[in-house]
Amino acid sequence: MDEIVLEDMSETAGENSEDSVSLKKLRTVFMGTPDFAAEVLRIILAFDGAEVVGVYSQPDRPCGRGRQCKPSPVKMVALENDIDVYQPLNFKEQAAIDELAALKPDVLVVAAYGLILPQTVLDIPVIHPLNVHASLLPQWRGAAPIQRAIENGDVVTGISIMKMEAGLDTGPVMVQRALGIGYNDHAGTIHDELAKLGGICICEAMARVQTGAYALAPQDDTLATYARKLEKQEGEIDWNRPAKAIHNQIRAMYPWPGAFFEWENPDGKTIRLNVTPGEVGEDETPKIAPGTVLGEMDGKLGIATADKIYLTPEVKPQGKKAMDATAFSCGYMKNCN
């Protein structure tokens, strides 16, 4: 996962001079909800150029078996740092808009907030509303840019800091940095790397805003691709596909929602198996029916695909703990050699 620096989008000092400010801390309102946003917020809090005057996060949601309300990761970071937290259901009520406006932010910083912001909210900051987006815009606009990039077999992704506008991730870009996607990377590893890079990039953007030395580069809409929201059923593996496509799917769906398939054990019982990202193995010789579980091969569990053997380090039978190839072959395939 190597960071690749793209062409610098900044211009000479004085660009957008009408929006420039003195080198004082920017009054910042942060909006975000999950772990990705929490990491971005942590980095902003360590940045000398910002004063976070309020944090917005999604309302606490019931979760777990007890259905108890749990605060979001962003809310937890805010509370740990004694920052006021606001959790409106939406911004349809004027009271919620007025509450935000009363904070008098220079900038709004939005990262995986989970709400579509109306123009009345985007107009509130004195300077700009800025979004931290986990792709190289205009590629992969939308809800699941990390997963869609991996699923597509992309070898590079990145962070874009854009000025928000009414369209879906269509605003002009201020800062952009790329990150390589390795063969063994999955959505979890890239998520963590991009969260850190996102924090670095938004601080760079705010530092530029402080001096007025920045440019906003319009996106080329003809190059746009859409990263639709993930659905659980997308994790189901069709072993009739080529092994490389399956590898990309498994990596994209890990750790959530997870890649899985229905397997019939030697006793004729159907069991759902979750598959951990592995690697593409040898060509199948002789031809084996796709989806056939072949047992342990080189310390991994081999499964036939349309063209090659896929090797996974472990599988997790539904309702059970994850098992390596040896344990699964012995326990479920009655093969304890």
Phi and psi in degrees as GROMACS dihedral restraints (atoms count N, CA, C in turn):
[ dihedral_restraints ]
;  ai    aj    ak    al  type     phi  dphi    fc
    3     4     5     6     1   -90.9    20    10
    4     5     6     7     1   132.4    20    10
    6     7     8     9     1   -74.2    20    10
    7     8     9    10     1   134.1    20    10
    9    10    11    12     1  -116.9    20    10
   10    11    12    13     1   121.3    20    10
   12    13    14    15     1   -85.2    20    10
   13    14    15    16     1   123.0    20    10
   15    16    17    18     1   -85.0    20    10
   16    17    18    19     1   175.2    20    10
   18    19    20    21     1   -58.2    20    10
   19    20    21    22     1   133.2    20    10
   21    22    23    24     1   -67.3    20    10
   22    23    24    25     1   129.0    20    10
   24    25    26    27     1   -91.2    20    10
   25    26    27    28     1    -5.6    20    10
   27    28    29    30     1   -71.9    20    10
   28    29    30    31     1   153.4    20    10
   30    31    32    33     1  -115.2    20    10
   31    32    33    34     1  -173.1    20    10
   33    34    35    36     1   -67.7    20    10
   34    35    36    37     1   156.7    20    10
   36    37    38    39     1   -57.1    20    10
   37    38    39    40     1   139.4    20    10
   39    40    41    42     1   106.4    20    10
   40    41    42    43     1   -17.6    20    10
   42    43    44    45     1   -58.6    20    10
   43    44    45    46     1   134.8    20    10
   45    46    47    48     1    58.3    20    10
   46    47    48    49     1    41.5    20    10
   48    49    50    51     1   -61.5    20    10
   49    50    51    52     1   -22.8    20    10
   51    52    53    54     1   -68.0    20    10
   52    53    54    55     1   -18.3    20    10
   54    55    56    57     1  -104.5    20    10
   55    56    57    58     1     1.5    20    10
   57    58    59    60     1   -71.3    20    10
   58    59    60    61     1   154.8    20    10
   60    61    62    63     1  -133.4    20    10
   61    62    63    64     1   161.9    20    10
   63    64    65    66     1   -68.2    20    10
   64    65    66    67     1   163.5    20    10
   66    67    68    69     1   -76.2    20    10
   67    68    69    70     1    63.8    20    10
   69    70    71    72     1  -110.0    20    10
   70    71    72    73     1   164.0    20    10
   72    73    74    75     1   -62.5    20    10
   73    74    75    76     1   136.2    20    10
   75    76    77    78     1   -78.8    20    10
   76    77    78    79     1   125.3    20    10
   78    79    80    81     1   -67.4    20    10
   79    80    81    82     1   116.3    20    10
   81    82    83    84     1  -120.5    20    10
   82    83    84    85     1   129.6    20    10
   84    85    86    87     1  -107.7    20    10
   85    86    87    88     1   125.1    20    10
   87    88    89    90     1  -103.2    20    10
   88    89    90    91     1   138.1    20    10
   90    91    92    93     1  -128.2    20    10
   91    92    93    94     1   119.2    20    10
   93    94    95    96     1  -172.6    20    10
   94    95    96    97     1   169.9    20    10
   96    97    98    99     1  -135.1    20    10
   97    98    99   100     1   -57.6    20    10
   99   100   101   102     1   -85.6    20    10
  100   101   102   103     1  -171.2    20    10
  102   103   104   105     1   -57.3    20    10
  103   104   105   106     1   -40.7    20    10
  105   106   107   108     1   -53.9    20    10
  106   107   108   109     1   -49.7    20    10
  108   109   110   111     1   -68.1    20    10
  109   110   111   112     1   -34.2    20    10
  111   112   113   114     1   -62.7    20    10
  112   113   114   115     1   -40.1    20    10
  114   115   116   117     1   -66.6    20    10
  115   116   117   118     1   -40.1    20    10
  117   118   119   120     1   -60.8    20    10
  118   119   120   121     1   -44.2    20    10
  120   121   122   123     1   -62.0    20    10
  121   122   123   124     1   -42.0    20    10
  123   124   125   126     1   -57.4    20    10
  124   125   126   127     1   -42.3    20    10
  126   127   128   129     1   -69.4    20    10
  127   128   129   130     1   -39.5    20    10
  129   130   131   132     1   -61.6    20    10
  130   131   132   133     1   -39.9    20    10
  132   133   134   135     1   -63.9    20    10
  133   134   135   136     1   -22.7    20    10
  135   136   137   138     1   -91.9    20    10
  136   137   138   139     1     0.0    20    10
  138   139   140   141     1   -91.2    20    10
  139   140   141   142     1   125.2    20    10
  141   142   143   144     1   -66.8    20    10
  142   143   144   145     1   -21.4    20    10
  144   145   146   147     1   -85.0    20    10
  145   146   147   148     1    -1.3    20    10
  147   148   149   150     1  -125.4    20    10
  148   149   150   151     1   141.8    20    10
  150   151   152   153     1  -117.5    20    10
  151   152   153   154     1   108.0    20    10
  153   154   155   156     1   -80.2    20    10
  154   155   156   157     1   110.3    20    10
  156   157   158   159     1   -98.1    20    10
  157   158   159   160     1    -5.5    20    10
  159   160   161   162     1  -175.8    20    10
  160   161   162   163     1   151.1    20    10
  162   163   164   165     1  -127.8    20    10
  163   164   165   166     1   132.6    20    10
  165   166   167   168     1  -109.9    20    10
  166   167   168   169     1   137.6    20    10
  168   169   170   171     1  -147.1    20    10
  169   170   171   172     1   160.8    20    10
  171   172   173   174     1   -61.0    20    10
  172   173   174   175     1   149.9    20    10
  174   175   176   177     1   -57.1    20    10
  175   176   177   178     1   148.8    20    10
  177   178   179   180     1   -56.6    20    10
  178   179   180   181     1   135.7    20    10
  180   181   182   183     1  -113.9    20    10
  181   182   183   184     1   143.2    20    10
  183   184   185   186     1   -64.3    20    10
  184   185   186   187     1   138.1    20    10
  186   187   188   189     1  -151.6    20    10
  187   188   189   190     1   165.0    20    10
  189   190   191   192     1    76.6    20    10
  190   191   192   193     1   175.9    20    10
  192   193   194   195     1   -63.9    20    10
  193   194   195   196     1   -32.4    20    10
  195   196   197   198     1   -82.5    20    10
  196   197   198   199     1    -6.2    20    10
  198   199   200   201     1    54.6    20    10
  199   200   201   202     1    36.9    20    10
  201   202   203   204     1   -88.0    20    10
  202   203   204   205     1   144.7    20    10
  204   205   206   207     1   -69.0    20    10
  205   206   207   208     1   134.6    20    10
  207   208   209   210     1  -124.4    20    10
  208   209   210   211     1   131.1    20    10
  210   211   212   213     1   -68.6    20    10
  211   212   213   214     1   150.2    20    10
  213   214   215   216     1   -70.1    20    10
  214   215   216   217     1   160.2    20    10
  216   217   218   219     1   -56.8    20    10
  217   218   219   220     1   -37.1    20    10
  219   220   221   222     1   -65.9    20    10
  220   221   222   223     1   -42.8    20    10
  222   223   224   225     1   -59.9    20    10
  223   224   225   226     1   -40.8    20    10
  225   226   227   228     1   -61.9    20    10
  226   227   228   229     1   -43.2    20    10
  228   229   230   231     1   -63.8    20    10
  229   230   231   232     1   -41.9    20    10
  231   232   233   234     1   -62.5    20    10
  232   233   234   235     1   -45.7    20    10
  234   235   236   237     1   -64.6    20    10
  235   236   237   238     1   -37.6    20    10
  237   238   239   240     1   -63.4    20    10
  238   239   240   241     1   -23.2    20    10
  240   241   242   243     1  -109.7    20    10
  241   242   243   244     1    16.5    20    10
  243   244   245   246     1    57.1    20    10
  244   245   246   247     1    41.6    20    10
  246   247   248   249     1  -106.7    20    10
  247   248   249   250     1   136.2    20    10
  249   250   251   252     1   -63.5    20    10
  250   251   252   253     1   137.2    20    10
  252   253   254   255     1  -114.6    20    10
  253   254   255   256     1   135.4    20    10
  255   256   257   258     1  -120.9    20    10
  256   257   258   259     1   135.8    20    10
  258   259   260   261     1  -135.5    20    10
  259   260   261   262     1    59.9    20    10
  261   262   263   264     1   -68.2    20    10
  262   263   264   265     1   149.3    20    10
  264   265   266   267     1   -65.7    20    10
  265   266   267   268     1   -36.2    20    10
  267   268   269   270     1  -165.4    20    10
  268   269   270   271     1  -171.6    20    10
  270   271   272   273     1  -116.1    20    10
  271   272   273   274     1    33.6    20    10
  273   274   275   276     1   -78.2    20    10
  274   275   276   277     1   -24.3    20    10
  276   277   278   279     1   -91.7    20    10
  277   278   279   280     1   138.2    20    10
  279   280   281   282     1   -61.9    20    10
  280   281   282   283     1   -30.8    20    10
  282   283   284   285     1   -60.5    20    10
  283   284   285   286     1   -38.6    20    10
  285   286   287   288     1   -67.7    20    10
  286   287   288   289     1   -38.6    20    10
  288   289   290   291     1   -66.5    20    10
  289   290   291   292     1   -43.3    20    10
  291   292   293   294     1   -64.0    20    10
  292   293   294   295     1   -37.9    20    10
  294   295   296   297     1   -61.7    20    10
  295   296   297   298     1   -42.0    20    10
  297   298   299   300     1   -68.1    20    10
  298   299   300   301     1   -44.4    20    10
  300   301   302   303     1   -61.1    20    10
  301   302   303   304     1   -31.6    20    10
  303   304   305   306     1   -65.4    20    10
  304   305   306   307     1   -19.0    20    10
  306   307   308   309     1   -77.8    20    10
  307   308   309   310     1   -12.6    20    10
  309   310   311   312     1    50.5    20    10
  310   311   312   313     1    55.7    20    10
  312   313   314   315     1   -74.8    20    10
  313   314   315   316     1   142.5    20    10
  315   316   317   318     1   -74.1    20    10
  316   317   318   319     1   -41.1    20    10
  318   319   320   321     1  -136.4    20    10
  319   320   321   322     1   146.2    20    10
  321   322   323   324     1   -99.6    20    10
  322   323   324   325     1   134.3    20    10
  324   325   326   327     1  -116.6    20    10
  325   326   327   328     1   119.4    20    10
  327   328   329   330     1  -116.9    20    10
  328   329   330   331     1   128.5    20    10
  330   331   332   333     1  -143.3    20    10
  331   332   333   334     1   108.5    20    10
  333   334   335   336     1    50.5    20    10
  334   335   336   337     1    50.0    20    10
  336   337   338   339     1   -73.3    20    10
  337   338   339   340     1   -42.6    20    10
  339   340   341   342     1    98.2    20    10
  340   341   342   343     1     4.0    20    10
  342   343   344   345     1  -125.6    20    10
  343   344   345   346     1   141.9    20    10
  345   346   347   348     1   -80.8    20    10
  346   347   348   349     1   124.3    20    10
  348   349   350   351     1   -91.6    20    10
  349   350   351   352     1   128.5    20    10
  351   352   353   354     1   -72.4    20    10
  352   353   354   355     1   164.8    20    10
  354   355   356   357     1   -61.0    20    10
  355   356   357   358     1   -31.0    20    10
  357   358   359   360     1   -62.1    20    10
  358   359   360   361     1   -29.0    20    10
  360   361   362   363     1   -81.4    20    10
  361   362   363   364     1   -43.3    20    10
  363   364   365   366     1   -62.5    20    10
  364   365   366   367     1   -23.6    20    10
  366   367   368   369     1   -82.9    20    10
  367   368   369   370     1    -6.6    20    10
  369   370   371   372     1   -72.1    20    10
  370   371   372   373     1   -47.0    20    10
  372   373   374   375     1   -62.9    20    10
  373   374   375   376     1   146.9    20    10
  375   376   377   378     1   -63.8    20    10
  376   377   378   379     1   -37.7    20    10
  378   379   380   381     1  -104.7    20    10
  379   380   381   382     1   -79.4    20    10
  381   382   383   384     1  -144.2    20    10
  382   383   384   385     1   153.5    20    10
  384   385   386   387     1   -91.1    20    10
  385   386   387   388     1   125.2    20    10
  387   388   389   390     1  -116.7    20    10
  388   389   390   391     1   137.8    20    10
  390   391   392   393     1  -116.2    20    10
  391   392   393   394     1   138.0    20    10
  393   394   395   396     1   -98.6    20    10
  394   395   396   397     1   108.5    20    10
  396   397   398   399     1  -116.1    20    10
  397   398   399   400     1   134.9    20    10
  399   400   401   402     1   -89.0    20    10
  400   401   402   403     1    57.0    20    10
  402   403   404   405     1  -162.7    20    10
  403   404   405   406     1   171.2    20    10
  405   406   407   408     1   -92.9    20    10
  406   407   408   409     1    85.5    20    10
  408   409   410   411     1   -56.1    20    10
  409   410   411   412     1   142.4    20    10
  411   412   413   414     1   -87.1    20    10
  412   413   414   415     1     8.0    20    10
  414   415   416   417     1   -72.2    20    10
  415   416   417   418     1   139.6    20    10
  417   418   419   420     1    55.5    20    10
  418   419   420   421     1    57.1    20    10
  420   421   422   423     1   -71.6    20    10
  421   422   423   424     1   145.1    20    10
  423   424   425   426     1   121.2    20    10
  424   425   426   427     1  -164.0    20    10
  426   427   428   429     1   -81.3    20    10
  427   428   429   430     1   -27.5    20    10
  429   430   431   432     1  -130.1    20    10
  430   431   432   433     1    59.7    20    10
  432   433   434   435     1   -67.1    20    10
  433   434   435   436     1   -34.8    20    10
  435   436   437   438     1   -66.2    20    10
  436   437   438   439     1   -50.3    20    10
  438   439   440   441     1   -65.4    20    10
  439   440   441   442     1   -40.0    20    10
  441   442   443   444     1   -69.1    20    10
  442   443   444   445     1   -35.0    20    10
  444   445   446   447     1   -63.8    20    10
  445   446   447   448     1   -44.5    20    10
  447   448   449   450     1   -68.6    20    10
  448   449   450   451     1   -44.2    20    10
  450   451   452   453     1   -58.1    20    10
  451   452   453   454     1   -35.3    20    10
  453   454   455   456     1   -77.8    20    10
  454   455   456   457     1    -8.8    20    10
  456   457   458   459     1    83.0    20    10
  457   458   459   460     1    16.9    20    10
  459   460   461   462     1   -62.5    20    10
  460   461   462   463     1   146.8    20    10
  462   463   464   465     1  -106.6    20    10
  463   464   465   466     1     1.1    20    10
  465   466   467   468     1  -146.3    20    10
  466   467   468   469     1   143.4    20    10
  468   469   470   471     1  -139.1    20    10
  469   470   471   472     1  -158.2    20    10
  471   472   473   474     1   166.9    20    10
  472   473   474   475     1  -165.7    20    10
  474   475   476   477     1  -121.5    20    10
  475   476   477   478     1   137.2    20    10
  477   478   479   480     1  -123.3    20    10
  478   479   480   481     1   131.1    20    10
  480   481   482   483     1  -103.8    20    10
  481   482   483   484     1   116.1    20    10
  483   484   485   486     1  -125.3    20    10
  484   485   486   487     1   154.8    20    10
  486   487   488   489     1   -76.6    20    10
  487   488   489   490     1   126.2    20    10
  489   490   491   492     1   -76.3    20    10
  490   491   492   493     1   142.6    20    10
  492   493   494   495     1  -138.3    20    10
  493   494   495   496     1  -177.3    20    10
  495   496   497   498     1   -65.1    20    10
  496   497   498   499     1   -30.1    20    10
  498   499   500   501     1   -70.7    20    10
  499   500   501   502     1   165.9    20    10
  501   502   503   504     1   -77.7    20    10
  502   503   504   505     1   102.1    20    10
  504   505   506   507     1    55.1    20    10
  505   506   507   508     1    38.1    20    10
  507   508   509   510     1  -102.6    20    10
  508   509   510   511     1    -5.2    20    10
  510   511   512   513     1   -68.9    20    10
  511   512   513   514     1   162.3    20    10
  513   514   515   516     1   -66.4    20    10
  514   515   516   517     1   148.6    20    10
  516   517   518   519     1   -99.2    20    10
  517   518   519   520     1   135.2    20    10
  519   520   521   522     1  -100.3    20    10
  520   521   522   523     1   -44.1    20    10
  522   523   524   525     1  -134.2    20    10
  523   524   525   526     1   139.9    20    10
  525   526   527   528     1  -146.3    20    10
  526   527   528   529     1   131.3    20    10
  528   529   530   531     1  -135.2    20    10
  529   530   531   532     1   143.5    20    10
  531   532   533   534     1  -104.7    20    10
  532   533   534   535     1   156.8    20    10
  534   535   536   537     1  -138.8    20    10
  535   536   537   538     1   127.8    20    10
  537   538   539   540     1   -70.8    20    10
  538   539   540   541     1   145.3    20    10
  540   541   542   543     1  -106.2    20    10
  541   542   543   544     1   114.7    20    10
  543   544   545   546     1   -79.8    20    10
  544   545   546   547     1   164.0    20    10
  546   547   548   549     1   -59.7    20    10
  547   548   549   550     1   -33.3    20    10
  549   550   551   552     1   -98.7    20    10
  550   551   552   553     1     1.0    20    10
  552   553   554   555     1   -71.1    20    10
  553   554   555   556     1   148.9    20    10
  555   556   557   558     1  -131.4    20    10
  556   557   558   559     1   179.6    20    10
  558   559   560   561     1   -58.9    20    10
  559   560   561   562     1   -33.4    20    10
  561   562   563   564     1   -67.5    20    10
  562   563   564   565     1   -46.0    20    10
  564   565   566   567     1   -68.9    20    10
  565   566   567   568     1   -41.7    20    10
  567   568   569   570     1   -67.8    20    10
  568   569   570   571     1   -37.8    20    10
  570   571   572   573     1   -53.6    20    10
  571   572   573   574     1   -49.6    20    10
  573   574   575   576     1   -66.5    20    10
  574   575   576   577     1   -39.8    20    10
  576   577   578   579     1   -67.2    20    10
  577   578   579   580     1   -41.1    20    10
  579   580   581   582     1   -70.8    20    10
  580   581   582   583     1   -31.9    20    10
  582   583   584   585     1   -61.5    20    10
  583   584   585   586     1   -43.8    20    10
  585   586   587   588     1   -65.1    20    10
  586   587   588   589     1   -45.7    20    10
  588   589   590   591     1   -64.0    20    10
  589   590   591   592     1   -36.1    20    10
  591   592   593   594     1   -61.6    20    10
  592   593   594   595     1   -40.8    20    10
  594   595   596   597     1   -63.8    20    10
  595   596   597   598     1   -41.5    20    10
  597   598   599   600     1   -63.7    20    10
  598   599   600   601     1   -44.4    20    10
  600   601   602   603     1   -68.5    20    10
  601   602   603   604     1   -38.4    20    10
  603   604   605   606     1   -69.5    20    10
  604   605   606   607     1   -32.9    20    10
  606   607   608   609     1   -67.9    20    10
  607   608   609   610     1   -38.1    20    10
  609   610   611   612     1   -61.8    20    10
  610   611   612   613     1   -42.4    20    10
  612   613   614   615     1   -62.8    20    10
  613   614   615   616     1   -43.6    20    10
  615   616   617   618     1   -67.6    20    10
  616   617   618   619     1   -34.2    20    10
  618   619   620   621     1   -63.8    20    10
  619   620   621   622     1   -37.8    20    10
  621   622   623   624     1   -67.1    20    10
  622   623   624   625     1   -40.6    20    10
  624   625   626   627     1   -61.4    20    10
  625   626   627   628     1   -37.2    20    10
  627   628   629   630     1   -57.3    20    10
  628   629   630   631     1   -37.0    20    10
  630   631   632   633     1   -96.3    20    10
  631   632   633   634     1   -14.5    20    10
  633   634   635   636     1    81.4    20    10
  634   635   636   637     1     3.0    20    10
  636   637   638   639     1   -90.6    20    10
  637   638   639   640     1    73.7    20    10
  639   640   641   642     1  -150.5    20    10
  640   641   642   643     1   162.0    20    10
  642   643   644   645     1  -130.0    20    10
  643   644   645   646     1   154.0    20    10
  645   646   647   648     1  -115.2    20    10
  646   647   648   649     1   113.0    20    10
  648   649   650   651     1   -94.4    20    10
  649   650   651   652     1   118.6    20    10
  651   652   653   654     1   -61.5    20    10
  652   653   654   655     1   146.9    20    10
  654   655   656   657     1   -81.6    20    10
  655   656   657   658     1   150.6    20    10
  657   658   659   660     1   -91.1    20    10
  658   659   660   661     1   102.6    20    10
  660   661   662   663     1   -62.2    20    10
  661   662   663   664     1   -22.8    20    10
  663   664   665   666     1   -70.3    20    10
  664   665   666   667     1   -15.8    20    10
  666   667   668   669     1  -100.5    20    10
  667   668   669   670     1     3.2    20    10
  669   670   671   672     1   -70.9    20    10
  670   671   672   673     1   141.7    20    10
  672   673   674   675     1  -127.3    20    10
  673   674   675   676     1   158.4    20    10
  675   676   677   678     1  -116.2    20    10
  676   677   678   679     1   128.8    20    10
  678   679   680   681     1  -102.5    20    10
  679   680   681   682     1    87.7    20    10
  681   682   683   684     1   -66.1    20    10
  682   683   684   685     1   158.7    20    10
  684   685   686   687     1   -61.3    20    10
  685   686   687   688     1   143.4    20    10
  687   688   689   690     1   -73.5    20    10
  688   689   690   691     1   142.3    20    10
  690   691   692   693     1  -119.6    20    10
  691   692   693   694     1   146.1    20    10
  693   694   695   696     1   -56.6    20    10
  694   695   696   697     1   -39.3    20    10
  696   697   698   699     1   -67.7    20    10
  697   698   699   700     1   -14.7    20    10
  699   700   701   702     1   -67.8    20    10
  700   701   702   703     1   -13.3    20    10
  702   703   704   705     1   -77.4    20    10
  703   704   705   706     1   -11.4    20    10
  705   706   707   708     1   -70.1    20    10
  706   707   708   709     1   128.6    20    10
  708   709   710   711     1   -90.4    20    10
  709   710   711   712     1   131.1    20    10
  711   712   713   714     1  -102.5    20    10
  712   713   714   715     1   103.8    20    10
  714   715   716   717     1   -71.0    20    10
  715   716   717   718     1    -5.8    20    10
  717   718   719   720     1   -77.1    20    10
  718   719   720   721     1    -4.0    20    10
  720   721   722   723     1   -89.1    20    10
  721   722   723   724     1   163.0    20    10
  723   724   725   726     1   -62.5    20    10
  724   725   726   727     1   151.4    20    10
  726   727   728   729     1   -60.9    20    10
  727   728   729   730     1   -37.2    20    10
  729   730   731   732     1   -63.5    20    10
  730   731   732   733     1   -42.6    20    10
  732   733   734   735     1   -64.8    20    10
  733   734   735   736     1   -38.1    20    10
  735   736   737   738     1   -66.1    20    10
  736   737   738   739     1   -42.0    20    10
  738   739   740   741     1   -58.4    20    10
  739   740   741   742     1   -43.5    20    10
  741   742   743   744     1   -64.7    20    10
  742   743   744   745     1   -39.6    20    10
  744   745   746   747     1   -63.5    20    10
  745   746   747   748     1   -47.9    20    10
  747   748   749   750     1   -61.9    20    10
  748   749   750   751     1   -42.0    20    10
  750   751   752   753     1   -65.3    20    10
  751   752   753   754     1   -38.6    20    10
  753   754   755   756     1   -68.1    20    10
  754   755   756   757     1   -32.9    20    10
  756   757   758   759     1   -90.7    20    10
  757   758   759   760     1     3.3    20    10
  759   760   761   762     1  -105.4    20    10
  760   761   762   763     1   128.0    20    10
  762   763   764   765     1   -89.9    20    10
  763   764   765   766     1   -13.6    20    10
  765   766   767   768     1  -130.7    20    10
  766   767   768   769     1   138.5    20    10
  768   769   770   771     1   -84.3    20    10
  769   770   771   772     1    -2.0    20    10
  771   772   773   774     1    91.5    20    10
  772   773   774   775     1   141.8    20    10
  774   775   776   777     1   -94.3    20    10
  775   776   777   778     1   140.3    20    10
  777   778   779   780     1  -150.4    20    10
  778   779   780   781     1   166.9    20    10
  780   781   782   783     1  -155.0    20    10
  781   782   783   784     1   162.3    20    10
  783   784   785   786     1   -93.9    20    10
  784   785   786   787     1   123.7    20    10
  786   787   788   789     1  -120.7    20    10
  787   788   789   790     1   135.1    20    10
  789   790   791   792     1   -95.0    20    10
  790   791   792   793     1   118.2    20    10
  792   793   794   795     1   -77.8    20    10
  793   794   795   796     1   172.0    20    10
  795   796   797   798     1   -57.6    20    10
  796   797   798   799     1   -20.8    20    10
  798   799   800   801     1   -89.5    20    10
  799   800   801   802     1     3.4    20    10
  801   802   803   804     1    84.8    20    10
  802   803   804   805     1     8.8    20    10
  804   805   806   807     1   -91.8    20    10
  805   806   807   808     1   135.1    20    10
  807   808   809   810     1   -88.0    20    10
  808   809   810   811     1   128.8    20    10
  810   811   812   813     1  -127.5    20    10
  811   812   813   814     1   135.6    20    10
  813   814   815   816     1   -84.0    20    10
  814   815   816   817     1   127.1    20    10
  816   817   818   819     1  -116.8    20    10
  817   818   819   820     1   125.9    20    10
  819   820   821   822     1   -87.5    20    10
  820   821   822   823     1   137.8    20    10
  822   823   824   825     1  -111.7    20    10
  823   824   825   826     1   129.9    20    10
  825   826   827   828     1   -85.5    20    10
  826   827   828   829     1   144.2    20    10
  828   829   830   831     1   -54.7    20    10
  829   830   831   832     1   136.2    20    10
  831   832   833   834     1  -134.4    20    10
  832   833   834   835     1  -122.1    20    10
  834   835   836   837     1  -153.7    20    10
  835   836   837   838     1   160.2    20    10
  837   838   839   840     1   -84.0    20    10
  838   839   840   841     1   128.1    20    10
  840   841   842   843     1   -99.0    20    10
  841   842   843   844     1  -147.0    20    10
  843   844   845   846     1   -77.5    20    10
  844   845   846   847     1   164.0    20    10
  846   847   848   849     1   -61.8    20    10
  847   848   849   850     1   150.9    20    10
  849   850   851   852     1   -80.9    20    10
  850   851   852   853     1   120.7    20    10
  852   853   854   855     1  -144.0    20    10
  853   854   855   856     1   119.4    20    10
  855   856   857   858     1   -73.5    20    10
  856   857   858   859     1   177.4    20    10
  858   859   860   861     1   -60.4    20    10
  859   860   861   862     1   131.2    20    10
  861   862   863   864     1  -121.4    20    10
  862   863   864   865     1   143.7    20    10
  864   865   866   867     1   -60.3    20    10
  865   866   867   868     1   127.7    20    10
  867   868   869   870     1   -54.6    20    10
  868   869   870   871     1   138.5    20    10
  870   871   872   873     1    93.5    20    10
  871   872   873   874     1    -6.6    20    10
  873   874   875   876     1   -70.6    20    10
  874   875   876   877     1   126.1    20    10
  876   877   878   879     1   -85.2    20    10
  877   878   879   880     1   119.3    20    10
  879   880   881   882     1   -94.2    20    10
  880   881   882   883     1    -8.7    20    10
  882   883   884   885     1    93.4    20    10
  883   884   885   886     1  -169.0    20    10
  885   886   887   888     1   -70.6    20    10
  886   887   888   889     1   133.2    20    10
  888   889   890   891     1  -142.4    20    10
  889   890   891   892     1   113.0    20    10
  891   892   893   894     1    55.5    20    10
  892   893   894   895     1    39.6    20    10
  894   895   896   897     1    81.5    20    10
  895   896   897   898     1     1.2    20    10
  897   898   899   900     1  -125.0    20    10
  898   899   900   901     1   166.7    20    10
  900   901   902   903     1   -93.1    20    10
  901   902   903   904     1   121.0    20    10
  903   904   905   906     1   -89.4    20    10
  904   905   906   907     1   135.8    20    10
  906   907   908   909     1  -133.6    20    10
  907   908   909   910     1   132.9    20    10
  909   910   911   912     1   -76.0    20    10
  910   911   912   913     1   139.4    20    10
  912   913   914   915     1  -118.5    20    10
  913   914   915   916     1  -166.7    20    10
  915   916   917   918     1   -67.7    20    10
  916   917   918   919     1   -27.5    20    10
  918   919   920   921     1  -132.3    20    10
  919   920   921   922     1   -30.3    20    10
  921   922   923   924     1  -137.0    20    10
  922   923   924   925     1   179.4    20    10
  924   925   926   927     1   -96.9    20    10
  925   926   927   928     1   132.7    20    10
  927   928   929   930     1   -97.4    20    10
  928   929   930   931     1   133.7    20    10
  930   931   932   933     1  -113.3    20    10
  931   932   933   934     1   115.0    20    10
  933   934   935   936     1  -111.4    20    10
  934   935   936   937     1   139.3    20    10
  936   937   938   939     1   -71.1    20    10
  937   938   939   940     1   -24.0    20    10
  939   940   941   942     1  -162.2    20    10
  940   941   942   943     1   156.7    20    10
  942   943   944   945     1  -129.5    20    10
  943   944   945   946     1   158.5    20    10
  945   946   947   948     1  -125.5    20    10
  946   947   948   949     1   105.3    20    10
  948   949   950   951     1   -63.3    20    10
  949   950   951   952     1   142.0    20    10
  951   952   953   954     1   -54.0    20    10
  952   953   954   955     1   129.9    20    10
  954   955   956   957     1    80.3    20    10
  955   956   957   958     1     1.4    20    10
  957   958   959   960     1  -120.5    20    10
  958   959   960   961     1   173.3    20    10
  960   961   962   963     1   -79.8    20    10
  961   962   963   964     1   157.4    20    10
  963   964   965   966     1   -63.1    20    10
  964   965   966   967     1   145.5    20    10
  966   967   968   969     1  -130.4    20    10
  967   968   969   970     1   139.5    20    10
  969   970   971   972     1   -77.2    20    10
  970   971   972   973     1   177.1    20    10
  972   973   974   975     1   -60.7    20    10
  973   974   975   976     1   -41.3    20    10
  975   976   977   978     1   -64.2    20    10
  976   977   978   979     1   -47.5    20    10
  978   979   980   981     1   -64.1    20    10
  979   980   981   982     1   -40.7    20    10
  981   982   983   984     1   -68.7    20    10
  982   983   984   985     1   -44.7    20    10
  984   985   986   987     1   -60.9    20    10
  985   986   987   988     1   -39.9    20    10
  987   988   989   990     1   -73.7    20    10
  988   989   990   991     1   -45.1    20    10
  990   991   992   993     1   -79.5    20    10
  991   992   993   994     1   -35.7    20    10
  993   994   995   996     1  -109.3    20    10
  994   995   996   997     1   -24.2    20    10
  996   997   998   999     1  -108.2    20    10
  997   998   999  1000     1    -0.2    20    10
  999  1000  1001  1002     1    58.1    20    10
 1000  1001  1002  1003     1    32.7    20    10
 1002  1003  1004  1005     1  -119.0    20    10
 1003  1004  1005  1006     1    95.1    20    10
 1005  1006  1007  1008     1  -109.9    20    10
 1006  1007  1008  1009     1    33.6    20    10
